[in-house]
Amino acid sequence: MDLKAPGTCSCGARRLRWRDLGHGKPVALSVPVPAWRRERAQGRRPKHFGLSVKLVKDESLSLPRASFSLTPTPPEEESVRNQNLSLLPLPKPLSSTDLSVSGHKPNIRVAYQGCPGAFGEAAARKVYPDCQAVPCEQFEVAFKAVQLWLADKAVLPIENSSFGSYHRTHDLLLSHSLHIVGEVQLAVDHCLMALPGVKKKELKRVLSHPQALGQCEIALSKLGVIRESFDDTAGAARLIASKGLGDVGAIASAQAAEIYGLHILEDKIQDISFNITRFLILAREPIIPRIGCPFKTSIVFTLEDGSGVLYKALAVFALRNINLTKIESRPQRKRPLRFVDDTDHGTAKYFDYLFYIDFEASMAEPRAQNALSNLQEFVTFLRVLGSFPMDITL
Ligand SMILES: O=C(O)C(=O)Cc1ccccc1
């Protein structure tokens, strides 16, 4: 399921329909015809330039709407419109200087989940220091933002060294068509924060992302407060500040405390001080795998029926000396139970699982290609989620 580049869709119709987005259903992207183009089409000189792009929900679909929109290009000032038309600043042709690497490079737009100050933003900036970081309310919005070209990449957490997997990211990888093009590991230090002047013993509730609450289990138990899940860590801090909640604390980054004017009551409150979260970098297009630097490949599959199939599936890697770095199993949410045949009266016997595996090899290597073609013998479904350079830095 590949997206067409914007230039390749039928722009004449002014209502762009890209099929096969997200859940295989059409998504409508409505682009108002710019006034200058209408005027030019009518043989008149353009009066001003301005283009606004708005993401709309097709009412026949159940796809969620991205919770942000592109900022419209402001129309030219009235004074400019009234100037002699021949003096209008028409688009300047590209020169060779525009093509030089040192020339202006538009900042890459990187979607992350949460509000400014969220750990996802720090991860995005670690990989793309000059990026335009695009905050998204939910993980799914970040996926959609990339699919709909509102962002170029998404950086989303996949697993944490002390609390384990981010299940939502695993599920969304499967239901969307984005590719993993890289990973980044981030040391995560959690702070307990509250409104200035509030003391620890005055806190009745603590809000944060469920992963942050899980990573700070010991400190929270000692505090004896009610834990409340919030979409993201920084969003919890923002809520406390904006509503002036005196008896509520948040677990978030030091950066979030600074942005929202909260006071840090205790820092590094995570159970294990060396607390690492691994984030994936996702894009519309896969990267071309290479040989010669440490590469990782991520796959997801479901197994055939039969005894010892998981063992046989894993053997395809061991036989070729391919190291597995991660294995994760998730129940198939849409088809959770595997039924045995009629002789057993179609009784549900066990859960049906999806297996997510990361292995240390590039898809450009024959041993990885052979392993996957061997794996086909034992699976009912197999998808390569990405083959990408490993993050060996911290
Ligand atoms: O909520 C955030 O700040 C996130 O980016 C998700 C998260 C939560 C806890 C640790 C790392 C990432």
The ligand as an SDF file (V2000), in Angstrom:
LIG
                    3D

 12 12  0  0  0  0  0  0  0  0999 V2000
    4.3950   10.9900   27.4190 O   0  0  0  0  0  0  0  0  0  0  0  0
    5.5240   11.2010   26.9480 C   0  0  0  0  0  0  0  0  0  0  0  0
    6.2660   12.1190   27.3270 O   0  0  0  0  0  0  0  0  0  0  0  0
    6.0320   10.3070   25.9200 C   0  0  0  0  0  0  0  0  0  0  0  0
    6.7680   10.6980   25.0540 O   0  0  0  0  0  0  0  0  0  0  0  0
    5.7490    8.8530   26.1110 C   0  0  0  0  0  0  0  0  0  0  0  0
    6.7190    8.3720   27.1420 C   0  0  0  0  0  0  0  0  0  0  0  0
    6.3260    8.1860   28.4530 C   0  0  0  0  0  0  0  0  0  0  0  0
    7.2470    7.7470   29.3800 C   0  0  0  0  0  0  0  0  0  0  0  0
    8.5530    7.5190   29.0120 C   0  0  0  0  0  0  0  0  0  0  0  0
    8.9520    7.7050   27.6980 C   0  0  0  0  0  0  0  0  0  0  0  0
    8.0420    8.1220   26.7510 C   0  0  0  0  0  0  0  0  0  0  0  0
  1  2  2  0
  2  3  1  0
  2  4  1  0
  4  5  2  0
  4  6  1  0
  6  7  1  0
  7  8  1  0
  7 12  2  0
  8  9  2  0
  9 10  1  0
 10 11  2  0
 11 12  1  0
M  END
$$$$
